[in-house]
Amino acid sequence: MAELTRLTPARIALGRSGASLPTRELLRFGMAHAQARDAVHAPFDAEGVAGRLTQLGLEVIQVRSAVDSREEYLRRPDLGRKLSSESREALTARRGDFDLAIIVADGLSSTAVHQNIAPFVAALLPLLARQGLRLAPTVVAREARVALGDEIGEALGARAVAVLIGERPGLSSPDSLGAYLTFAPRAGLTDANRNCISNIRPGGLAYEHAAFRLSWLIAEAFRRSLTGVGLKDESDFALEAGTAGKSTIAGSGPGAEPPPISPDMTQKGDR
C-alpha cells in the first residue's frame, strides 16, 4: 500500500485514529480544501497572462464575459457563456479568415492558468506551425466558461477554437488546466460538440504530451470537419507510431509533417 501511495496523489490508505482519521490527514484535507477555494476566488491576472503570451510572439486581445463580478460568475454560469457587448464589438472588428483561435480563460481556477499557460502554449505553438494554420489573435477572457469560446470563435470567423481554461479544482489538483477543442464554433453548441483534454499540469498530463494530443485532435478535426463525440482521441496510437498532424488544412499551405517526438513524451506515468 505504501508503494501505491507514492504513485498517486489520491487520498488512499489514510489510516485511522480510533473512529476518525489521523490528525495529519485531517490537516492535509483542510489545506487541500483551502487551496481549492483559493484557486476559485484568486483574482485573474489577465495583464500578466497577456504579457507572457505576447513574449511567445502572439497577438493578444483581452475580453470579458457578460458577468460583472466573481460572485455573479459563480451564481450565473449562463452569463459566463456570453460575451459583453463591448467585447463582441471588439472581436467582430478583428474578424478574418482564420483556421484556429486560441482562447485563454480563467474559468474556475485562475491559479491553473497562471502556473501552466505559458509552458503549455510554448509546447503547442511549434506543433501548430507544422500544420500551417492561420491563427487568429489569441484571446484572454475574464470570468469565462468553456462555451464562451464558441461565441468568440464565431465573432472572429475562426474555423475552430481551442479554449485553454482553469478547471474546477479538485482536492489534490487546484492547478489543473483543461483544453477544449470545437470545430465550426457558434453559440448554442454543447459539450457533445467538443473534445476535452484534462489535468494539464506538472503533477498530471505533461505539457508536451498534452500539446501533442491537442495538435493531433486539431489536425483530425480539420481532416474530418468535426469535433466531439464523433472524433475519438487516438493520439496515443499516433505517438507510438511517430506520426501526427499530417492532414492538409485547406487553403493554409502544404500538408504538415509529423511533430517531433521527444523521449520524455513516451515515458509512463505522466498523467
N, C-alpha and C positions, 0 to 999 in steps of 0.2 A: 504493500500500500504506500509506503514511503516513496518508492520509485515512481508510482503513478502520480503522486502529488508534485513531483518535480517536473512532470510533463505537461501539466495543465494548471492554469490559474483558477479553475473551477473550485467551488467550495465542496471538497470531498474529504473524508477521513478527518473530520474536525476534532474528534474526540469528545469527551464529555466530563462534566464535573457534577456528580450527583445526577439530578434530573435535567440539568441545563448544560450549556456549552461552557468550555473553559473561558476564563476571563479574557485571555489573549484573543480568542476568536470573536468574542463579543465586541471587543475594542476594534478589531480589524473590520468587522461588519459595519460598525458605526462610522469608521473612517471611510470605507468604500461608499456608504450611503451619502456621506457629506461630499465626497468628491463628485459623485453623480449629480447631486443637486447643484454644486458649484459649476459643473460643466453646462448645465441647462441655463443658469442665470448669469454666467460670466458675460460681461459686455463684449460685443464683437468688434475687434479692431479691423474694420474694413479698410482703413487707410493703410495700415501696416501690411495687410494681406495684398492689397493692390500694389503696394511698393515692391513686395517680393516677387509678384508675378511680372511686374514691369522689368525687374532685373533679369528675368528669364527671357526677355525680348518680346513680351506680349503687350498688345494694346489693351487697355482696361477701361471698362465703363462701370460705374457704380450705380446701382438701382436699389429700390426697396419695394416691398410688397405694400398692400393696402392697409397693413397693420400700423397702428400708431404707437404701441408700446409693447414691451416684452410680456406684460401681463395679458394684454389683449391677444398677443400671438398664441399664448398657451390656452386661452379660453376659446379663441375663434380660429381654428385651423383653416376654415374656408377662406378667410381673408389672407392668410399666408400663401394661398394658391393664386392670388390675383395681384397684378401689378398696380402700383399707384398710378394715377393719371399722368403725372409728370414723367415718371419712368417710362411709361408706354410711349409717350410722345418722343422722348429722347431716343429710344430704341428704334422706333419707326423711322426716324430721321437718318439712322445708320443702316437701313435695310439694304441688302445687296445679294449677290449671287454667291452664297456661302454653302460649303458642304457641311461644316460642323461648327456648332457653338459650344464652347466650354463655359459652364456656369459654376461659380464657386459660391456656396450658400452656407450661412451659419447653421441653419437647421436647429436641432435640439442639443448641439454640442459645439459651441464656438471653440472650445478647447481642442477638439479634434482638428478643426480647420487650422488653427494657429500652429499646431505642432506638426501636422502632416502634409499640408497642401503644397508647400514649396518642393520638398523632395519627391513627392509623388508626381507632380506636374513635370519636374525636371526629368524623371524617368520616362514619362509618357510622350513628351514632345518629339524626341528623335524617332519614335515608332510611328507617330502620325506623319512626320515629314517624309518617311519612306513610302507612305501611301499617296503622297501628292495631294493632300487635302487642302482646300481653301478654307482657312479658319476665319470665322467671324471675330470681331473684338471680344475678348474674354469679359464676361460679366460677373461682377462681385455683387451679390444680392443680400440685403439685410432682411431679417425676420421672414425668411423664406421656407416654404415647404417644397417637397420634391416637384409637385405639379406646376409650380411657378415656372419651371424650365420650359414647359410646353408653350406657355404664352410668350416667354422671352424668345424662344426659337422661332415661333410664328411671326413675331414682330420683326425679327432680324432677317427673315427669309431663309433660314438655315434648313438644310435637308435633314439634319439630325442634331440632337443636343445630348451632351454629357453633363449631368448635374453631379458635382462633387460636393457632398453635404455632410455636415456633422450628424451622426446617427444618435438615436435615443440611447443615453448612457446605460450601460449595464453595471452591476455591482463589481465587476472585475475589469470593465472596459469603458471608462468615461471618455476615452480619447479615440473612439472608433470612427473612421471616415468611410462613407459609402459613395459608390459611383452608380448612377442610374442613366442608362442609355435609351433614348427614344428616337425612332425613325419617323419622319414626317410629323413633327410636333405640331400640336394645335390644342387649343383649350378644350377641355372636356374629356381627354383621354384618362384611362385608369391604369392601375398597376399591371393589368394584363397586357398592356402595350409596351412595357418596359423590361429591360434586363438589369439586374442588380448585382453588383459586386460589393460585398460587405466586409467589415472588420479590417480595413486597410490601416495598419499601424505597425510599429516595430514589434509589438507583442502578438500580432495576428498575421494577416496576409502581408508579406513583404512588398515594398514599393515596386520593385522590378517585376515581381510575379503578377501583381495587380495591374500594372501598366501593360504587361503582355496580354493579360486576359481582356482588358478593355480594348486594346488595339485590334485584337482578333475579332471581338464582337463587332467593332465598328466596320471592319473590312467585310465581315459576313452580312451585316445589316445592309450595306450598300449593294452587295452582290445579290442579295435575295429580296431587297426592298421591304424589310420588315424587322421588327424587334418584338420582344415579349414572349408569350407562350409558344409562338411558332419558331423561335430561334433558341436552340439549346446551346449551352456553353460547352463546347468540345475543345476548348483551347488547350487543355492538358494533353490531348492527343497530338495537337499540332506542336506543342512544346517537346514532346518526346520524339516526334518526327523531325523537329528542327525547321518547321515551316509555319508561317503565319503571315497574314496581311498581303497575300498575293493578288487579291482582287483588284481590278482596274476600276477606279472611280470615274464615272462618265464625265467627260469634259474637264478632267483635272490632271491630265498628264499620263505618263506611261504606267503600266502595271507595277505595283510596288514589289520590291524584293523582301524576302523574309527578314524580320528584325533579328539582330544578333542574340544568341543565347549565351548568357554568362553562366559559369559554373554554379554561382550562388542560386540561380533560378531553378536548378534541378535538385537542390537539397531537400531532404524531408523535414517536416516539422515547421515550415514557415507560415503555417496558418495559426 
